[in-house]
Amino acid sequence: MNIYKATNQQNTKAYIGLCQDLPSRKQQHLYEATGGSQTHFHRALRKYDIDVWEWEIIAECETREAAGNIEIQMIAEYNTFKDGYNSTTGGESNFTMSEETRAKMSAAKIGKPSPRKGITLSKEIRAKMSASFKGRISNRKGATLSKESRDKISAANKGRVSVRKGVVLSIETRKKMSEAKKGKTFSKQHKQNISKALKGTSKSKDHKRKISETLQKRYSK
């Protein structure tokens, strides 16, 4: 667990927080800021240009609890609560919300539109965010979910209707997707992984019928 500092080089005020991966945490802050978050730090991110900010790791800890304690010390040392962008004195990672509190927060959000609804990022901001991602290895690379985790995810998705159900892509969109795939080839390892994943699986008669109907419609045009 890392403690990081984001410093506004224009006025020297800073924000201190915890993260596993700084580039990912930075992007999360930028996403929340452009989405209308009203924390002191996010308002500052909207106010000042992205290039004004310097992001750095200032300490590393073996446990989250230790990191929370160091975060409190750093916020006090840099005075980022009283004269910076921290809205609290730190250490929130050690706090666990009760089921009742989570239920109240969930109920309060029901029916409210996303704070990002209707917001469009400028071409310049999108380009800068894209550039910051280039060359970065995903912090999930090589991660394997335990059987227990997979079972929980499976149970949570049962009965849930796909967000893409009923969505019909325009001819223009389908053409763009087709063009994007042209010339792409799977590596030998990728093909082997797909083959292993499909072994032992079988399609129902209904599933086969739907595939057949889809292909007939596609090639009859």
C-alpha positions in Angstrom: 0.0 0.0 0.0 1.4 3.4 -1.0 0.9 6.9 0.3 0.9 9.5 -2.5 0.9 13.3 -2.8 -0.6 15.4 -5.5 0.9 18.9 -5.4 -0.5 21.9 -7.1 2.7 23.5 -8.4 1.0 26.9 -8.9 0.1 27.4 -5.2 2.1 24.6 -3.5 -1.1 23.2 -1.9 -1.3 19.4 -1.8 -3.5 16.4 -1.4 -2.4 13.1 0.3 -4.0 9.8 -0.1 -3.6 6.0 -0.3 -3.3 3.8 -3.3 -2.2 0.4 -4.6 -1.4 1.8 -8.1 -0.8 5.6 -8.5 -1.7 5.9 -12.2 -5.0 4.1 -11.6 -5.8 6.2 -8.6 -4.9 9.4 -10.5 -7.3 8.4 -13.3 -10.0 7.7 -10.8 -9.6 11.2 -9.3 -9.8 12.8 -12.7 -12.9 10.8 -13.6 -14.6 11.8 -10.4 -13.6 15.4 -10.8 -15.0 15.7 -14.3 -18.1 13.9 -13.1 -18.9 16.8 -10.8 -17.6 15.5 -7.4 -17.7 18.4 -4.9 -14.7 17.4 -2.6 -12.2 20.1 -2.1 -9.5 18.2 -4.1 -11.8 17.4 -7.0 -13.0 21.0 -7.3 -9.3 22.0 -7.5 -8.6 19.4 -10.2 -11.4 21.0 -12.3 -10.1 24.5 -11.6 -6.5 24.0 -12.6 -5.0 22.5 -15.7 -3.9 18.9 -15.5 -0.3 19.8 -16.2 -0.2 21.9 -13.0 -0.3 18.8 -10.8 2.7 16.7 -9.7 1.9 13.2 -8.5 4.4 11.2 -6.5 4.7 8.3 -4.0 6.0 9.5 -0.7 5.9 6.3 1.4 5.2 2.6 1.1 3.7 0.3 3.7 3.2 -3.5 4.0 -0.3 -3.3 5.4 -3.3 -1.0 4.9 -3.5 -0.4 8.7 0.1 0.9 8.7 -0.6 3.0 5.6 -3.6 4.6 7.3 -1.5 5.6 10.3 1.3 7.0 8.0 -1.3 8.9 6.0 -2.6 10.6 9.1 1.0 11.6 10.0 1.7 12.9 6.5 -1.5 15.0 6.3 -0.5 16.6 9.6 3.2 17.1 8.5 2.3 18.7 5.2 -0.7 20.5 6.8 -3.0 19.5 3.9 -6.1 19.4 6.0 -6.0 23.0 7.1 -4.0 24.4 4.2 -4.4 21.9 1.4 -6.9 19.7 -0.4 -7.6 17.0 2.1 -11.2 17.1 3.5 -10.3 14.9 6.5 -7.4 14.1 8.7 -6.9 10.7 7.0 -6.9 7.1 8.0 -10.4 6.4 6.5 -9.1 3.1 5.0 -9.5 1.6 8.5 -13.1 2.6 8.7 -15.8 0.0 8.0 -19.4 1.1 7.4 -22.2 -0.7 9.0 -24.8 -2.5 6.9 -27.4 0.1 8.1 -25.2 3.0 6.9 -24.5 1.3 3.5 -28.3 0.7 3.1 -29.0 4.4 3.8 -26.4 5.6 1.3 -27.8 3.2 -1.3 -31.4 4.3 -0.7 -30.3 8.0 -1.1 -28.9 7.3 -4.6 -32.0 5.5 -5.9 -33.6 7.5 -8.7 -30.8 10.1 -8.9 -29.0 10.5 -12.2 -25.3 9.9 -12.5 -23.3 13.0 -11.8 -21.5 12.3 -15.1 -24.7 12.3 -17.1 -24.5 14.8 -20.0 -20.8 15.6 -19.3 -18.5 15.4 -22.3 -14.7 15.5 -21.9 -12.8 17.8 -24.3 -10.6 16.3 -26.9 -7.5 17.7 -25.1 -8.4 16.1 -21.8 -9.2 12.7 -23.4 -5.8 12.8 -25.2 -4.0 13.5 -21.9 -5.8 10.7 -20.1 -5.1 8.3 -22.9 -1.4 9.3 -22.9 -1.1 8.7 -19.2 -2.4 5.1 -19.7 0.0 4.2 -22.5 2.7 1.6 -21.5 1.1 1.0 -18.1 0.6 -2.6 -17.2 -2.8 -3.4 -15.7 -2.7 -4.1 -11.9 -5.0 -7.0 -12.7 -2.5 -8.7 -15.0 -1.8 -12.2 -13.9 -4.5 -12.1 -11.2 -6.6 -15.2 -10.7 -10.0 -15.2 -9.0 -10.5 -17.9 -6.3 -13.4 -20.4 -6.8 -15.2 -18.7 -4.0 -15.0 -15.3 -5.7 -16.1 -16.7 -9.0 -19.1 -18.4 -7.4 -20.1 -15.0 -5.7 -19.8 -13.2 -9.0 -21.9 -15.9 -10.7 -24.6 -15.8 -8.0 -24.7 -12.0 -8.2 -25.3 -12.0 -12.0 -28.0 -14.7 -12.0 -31.3 -13.3 -13.1 -29.7 -10.0 -14.1 -30.8 -8.7 -17.5 -27.9 -7.8 -19.8 -27.5 -4.0 -20.3 -27.1 -4.7 -24.0 -30.4 -6.6 -24.3 -32.5 -5.0 -27.0 -29.6 -2.8 -28.2 -29.4 -2.6 -32.0 -26.2 -1.3 -33.5 -26.5 1.0 -36.5 -25.0 0.0 -39.9 -22.4 2.7 -39.5 -21.3 1.3 -36.1 -21.2 -2.3 -37.4 -19.0 -1.1 -40.3 -16.6 0.6 -37.9 -16.4 -2.4 -35.7 -15.8 -4.6 -38.8 -13.0 -2.3 -40.1 -11.3 -2.2 -36.6 -11.1 -6.0 -36.6 -9.7 -6.4 -40.1 -6.1 -7.7 -40.1 -6.2 -8.7 -36.5 -5.0 -12.2 -35.7 -5.0 -14.2 -32.4 -1.7 -15.4 -31.1 -1.2 -19.2 -30.8 -1.5 -18.9 -27.0 -4.7 -17.0 -27.3 -6.2 -19.6 -29.6 -5.2 -22.4 -27.2 -6.8 -20.5 -24.3 -10.0 -20.1 -26.2 -10.0 -23.8 -27.2 -9.4 -24.9 -23.5 -12.2 -22.6 -22.3 -14.7 -24.1 -24.8 -13.9 -27.7 -24.2 -16.7 -29.6 -22.6 -19.3 -26.9 -23.4 -22.4 -27.6 -25.5 -25.0 -25.4 -27.0 -28.7 -26.1 -26.4 -31.0 -26.7 -29.5 -32.6 -23.3 -28.9 -29.1 -21.6 -28.8 -28.1 -23.4 -32.1 -31.4 -22.3 -33.7 -30.9 -18.7 -32.8 -27.3 -18.8 -34.2 -28.6 -20.3 -37.4 -31.3 -17.7 -37.8 -28.8 -14.9 -37.1 -26.4 -16.2 -39.8 -29.2 -16.7 -42.3 -30.3 -13.1 -41.8 -26.8 -11.8 -42.1 -25.9 -13.6 -45.3 -29.3 -13.1 -47.0 -28.8 -9.3 -47.1 
